[in-house]
Amino acid sequence: MSRTLKDIDVEKFASSIKEAVKCIDSDDPLTLLHRYSQVIESTLDVFAPVKFRKSKGNHPNPWYTDVIHFERILRRKAERKYVKQVLKLIDNYSNHNPRG
């Protein structure tokens, strides 16, 4: 659901709301709020009607199987382990290097 609000003529929209609000007659704040909300919604429906968009959905790729997913997890785990080992080697080298 969406509305195209950028194309609304603001002056006409505001005057339409002012005219509709004049007709609201109540002393109860909750009733006033409810009717004001109805006025805003109905005015928006005139100036920027609700548009429904068809969702593309979540269609997984047919080639992406559970086996591939599991293998990607293992690969990423191995990558993290490798980076951790390389960083340890660099750290050890820089701590024991007499020149640096």
CNS distance restraints for C-alpha pairs under 8 A (distance, minus, plus):
assign (resid   1 and name CA) (resid  50 and name CA) 6.27 0.50 0.50
assign (resid   1 and name CA) (resid  51 and name CA) 5.51 0.50 0.50
assign (resid   1 and name CA) (resid  52 and name CA) 4.55 0.50 0.50
assign (resid   1 and name CA) (resid  53 and name CA) 6.25 0.50 0.50
assign (resid   2 and name CA) (resid  50 and name CA) 5.57 0.50 0.50
assign (resid   2 and name CA) (resid  51 and name CA) 5.28 0.50 0.50
assign (resid   2 and name CA) (resid  52 and name CA) 6.55 0.50 0.50
assign (resid   2 and name CA) (resid  53 and name CA) 7.81 0.50 0.50
assign (resid   3 and name CA) (resid  48 and name CA) 5.62 0.50 0.50
assign (resid   3 and name CA) (resid  49 and name CA) 6.09 0.50 0.50
assign (resid   3 and name CA) (resid  50 and name CA) 5.02 0.50 0.50
assign (resid   3 and name CA) (resid  51 and name CA) 6.08 0.50 0.50
assign (resid   4 and name CA) (resid   8 and name CA) 7.66 0.50 0.50
assign (resid   4 and name CA) (resid  48 and name CA) 5.74 0.50 0.50
assign (resid   4 and name CA) (resid  49 and name CA) 7.68 0.50 0.50
assign (resid   5 and name CA) (resid  48 and name CA) 6.14 0.50 0.50
assign (resid   7 and name CA) (resid  48 and name CA) 7.89 0.50 0.50
assign (resid   8 and name CA) (resid  13 and name CA) 7.17 0.50 0.50
assign (resid   8 and name CA) (resid  47 and name CA) 6.11 0.50 0.50
assign (resid   8 and name CA) (resid  48 and name CA) 6.72 0.50 0.50
assign (resid   9 and name CA) (resid  13 and name CA) 6.09 0.50 0.50
assign (resid   9 and name CA) (resid  47 and name CA) 7.93 0.50 0.50
assign (resid  10 and name CA) (resid  14 and name CA) 6.01 0.50 0.50
assign (resid  11 and name CA) (resid  15 and name CA) 6.17 0.50 0.50
assign (resid  12 and name CA) (resid  16 and name CA) 6.00 0.50 0.50
assign (resid  13 and name CA) (resid  17 and name CA) 6.33 0.50 0.50
assign (resid  13 and name CA) (resid  43 and name CA) 7.32 0.50 0.50
assign (resid  13 and name CA) (resid  47 and name CA) 7.07 0.50 0.50
assign (resid  14 and name CA) (resid  18 and name CA) 6.20 0.50 0.50
assign (resid  15 and name CA) (resid  19 and name CA) 6.20 0.50 0.50
assign (resid  16 and name CA) (resid  20 and name CA) 6.24 0.50 0.50
assign (resid  16 and name CA) (resid  43 and name CA) 7.16 0.50 0.50
assign (resid  17 and name CA) (resid  21 and name CA) 5.95 0.50 0.50
assign (resid  17 and name CA) (resid  39 and name CA) 6.92 0.50 0.50
assign (resid  17 and name CA) (resid  40 and name CA) 6.88 0.50 0.50
assign (resid  17 and name CA) (resid  43 and name CA) 6.82 0.50 0.50
assign (resid  18 and name CA) (resid  22 and name CA) 6.39 0.50 0.50
assign (resid  19 and name CA) (resid  23 and name CA) 7.24 0.50 0.50
assign (resid  20 and name CA) (resid  24 and name CA) 7.29 0.50 0.50
assign (resid  20 and name CA) (resid  39 and name CA) 6.54 0.50 0.50
assign (resid  21 and name CA) (resid  36 and name CA) 6.89 0.50 0.50
assign (resid  21 and name CA) (resid  39 and name CA) 7.15 0.50 0.50
assign (resid  24 and name CA) (resid  32 and name CA) 7.18 0.50 0.50
assign (resid  24 and name CA) (resid  35 and name CA) 6.99 0.50 0.50
assign (resid  24 and name CA) (resid  36 and name CA) 7.70 0.50 0.50
assign (resid  25 and name CA) (resid  32 and name CA) 7.70 0.50 0.50
assign (resid  26 and name CA) (resid  31 and name CA) 6.80 0.50 0.50
assign (resid  26 and name CA) (resid  32 and name CA) 6.20 0.50 0.50
assign (resid  27 and name CA) (resid  31 and name CA) 7.80 0.50 0.50
assign (resid  27 and name CA) (resid  32 and name CA) 7.37 0.50 0.50
assign (resid  28 and name CA) (resid  32 and name CA) 6.24 0.50 0.50
assign (resid  29 and name CA) (resid  33 and name CA) 6.07 0.50 0.50
assign (resid  30 and name CA) (resid  34 and name CA) 6.11 0.50 0.50
assign (resid  31 and name CA) (resid  35 and name CA) 6.09 0.50 0.50
assign (resid  32 and name CA) (resid  36 and name CA) 5.94 0.50 0.50
assign (resid  33 and name CA) (resid  37 and name CA) 6.07 0.50 0.50
assign (resid  34 and name CA) (resid  38 and name CA) 6.30 0.50 0.50
assign (resid  35 and name CA) (resid  39 and name CA) 6.18 0.50 0.50
assign (resid  36 and name CA) (resid  40 and name CA) 6.21 0.50 0.50
assign (resid  37 and name CA) (resid  41 and name CA) 6.14 0.50 0.50
assign (resid  38 and name CA) (resid  42 and name CA) 6.02 0.50 0.50
assign (resid  39 and name CA) (resid  43 and name CA) 5.99 0.50 0.50
assign (resid  40 and name CA) (resid  44 and name CA) 6.03 0.50 0.50
assign (resid  41 and name CA) (resid  45 and name CA) 6.15 0.50 0.50
assign (resid  42 and name CA) (resid  46 and name CA) 6.49 0.50 0.50
assign (resid  43 and name CA) (resid  47 and name CA) 6.32 0.50 0.50
assign (resid  44 and name CA) (resid  48 and name CA) 5.25 0.50 0.50
assign (resid  44 and name CA) (resid  49 and name CA) 6.56 0.50 0.50
assign (resid  45 and name CA) (resid  49 and name CA) 4.34 0.50 0.50
assign (resid  45 and name CA) (resid  50 and name CA) 6.62 0.50 0.50
assign (resid  60 and name CA) (resid  64 and name CA) 7.24 0.50 0.50
assign (resid  64 and name CA) (resid  68 and name CA) 6.14 0.50 0.50
assign (resid  64 and name CA) (resid  69 and name CA) 7.05 0.50 0.50
assign (resid  65 and name CA) (resid  69 and name CA) 6.30 0.50 0.50
assign (resid  66 and name CA) (resid  70 and name CA) 6.10 0.50 0.50
assign (resid  67 and name CA) (resid  71 and name CA) 6.17 0.50 0.50
assign (resid  68 and name CA) (resid  72 and name CA) 6.13 0.50 0.50
assign (resid  69 and name CA) (resid  73 and name CA) 6.39 0.50 0.50
assign (resid  70 and name CA) (resid  74 and name CA) 6.39 0.50 0.50
assign (resid  71 and name CA) (resid  75 and name CA) 6.09 0.50 0.50
assign (resid  72 and name CA) (resid  76 and name CA) 6.10 0.50 0.50
assign (resid  73 and name CA) (resid  77 and name CA) 6.17 0.50 0.50
assign (resid  74 and name CA) (resid  78 and name CA) 6.20 0.50 0.50
assign (resid  75 and name CA) (resid  79 and name CA) 6.19 0.50 0.50
assign (resid  76 and name CA) (resid  80 and name CA) 6.25 0.50 0.50
assign (resid  77 and name CA) (resid  81 and name CA) 6.28 0.50 0.50
assign (resid  78 and name CA) (resid  82 and name CA) 6.08 0.50 0.50
assign (resid  79 and name CA) (resid  83 and name CA) 6.19 0.50 0.50
assign (resid  80 and name CA) (resid  84 and name CA) 6.14 0.50 0.50
assign (resid  81 and name CA) (resid  85 and name CA) 6.26 0.50 0.50
assign (resid  82 and name CA) (resid  86 and name CA) 6.18 0.50 0.50
assign (resid  83 and name CA) (resid  87 and name CA) 6.09 0.50 0.50
assign (resid  84 and name CA) (resid  88 and name CA) 6.27 0.50 0.50
assign (resid  85 and name CA) (resid  89 and name CA) 6.25 0.50 0.50
assign (resid  86 and name CA) (resid  90 and name CA) 6.20 0.50 0.50
assign (resid  87 and name CA) (resid  91 and name CA) 6.06 0.50 0.50
assign (resid  88 and name CA) (resid  92 and name CA) 6.02 0.50 0.50
assign (resid  89 and name CA) (resid  93 and name CA) 6.01 0.50 0.50
assign (resid  90 and name CA) (resid  94 and name CA) 6.10 0.50 0.50
assign (resid  91 and name CA) (resid  95 and name CA) 6.14 0.50 0.50
assign (resid  92 and name CA) (resid  96 and name CA) 6.18 0.50 0.50
assign (resid  93 and name CA) (resid  97 and name CA) 5.72 0.50 0.50
assign (resid  94 and name CA) (resid 100 and name CA) 6.47 0.50 0.50
